[in-house]
Amino acid sequence: MHVDLDREIIALKREEEKLIRDIKAAAKTNNQAAMKILAKSLIRLRGQITKLHGSAANLKGVSTNLTTAAAATTVSHSMATATTAMGQLQKQMNPAKVNQTMQQFQKENARMEMTQEMMGDTLDSAMDDETTEEETGDLVNQVLDEIGVDLSAALGAAPKRKAATSQAVAHSSAADEGELGEDLAARLATLRS
């Protein structure tokens, strides 16, 4: 429909140009009667062109409204389908069972984390020995030497109570191992429950 109106408008514009040429030709020959008749035809033709432009605009507006209505209908159908699907899903889903599953998952996840932590602590204590600590100390000293930090100068002002400190560390380690054993036993009891 748009295409037909556009073609009609183009044809009328060509006719308008022809009428203008005819009016100019009548003016050259000083034919007043022909000029008046051609001028009236030109005015009517321009009125028709204006009306056709208005009709084309109205048709475009109607077309836009139809497209909008079709889109709204599609959205409405989609929402109805989604609502039906959500209702069916809600009927099939048991909130108590979902809650129970989530609690079981949390319990198993906590159990797995504790097991991994216990295994990691066990491996760390089995792998760490005096040689590892010495190598770690040597590596730290090497890094500090490379960046220009003199550890002995920095610690020179610290009191030198090695014997008392060693005994305190040994006592502290024994206490920590006892607490660690109690802590691991408590975790294991939690996992078993």
Secondary structure, 3 states (H helix, E strand, C coil): CHHHHHHHHHHHHHHHHHHHHHHHHHHHCCCHHHHHHHHHHHHHHHHHHHHHHHHHHHHHHHHHHHHHHHHHHHHHHHHHHHHHHHHHHHHHCCHHHHHHHHHHHHHHHHHHHHHHHHHHHHHHHHHCCHHHHHHHHHHHHHHHHHHCCCHHHHCCCCCCCHHHHHHHHHHHHHHHHHHHHHHHHHHHHHHHC
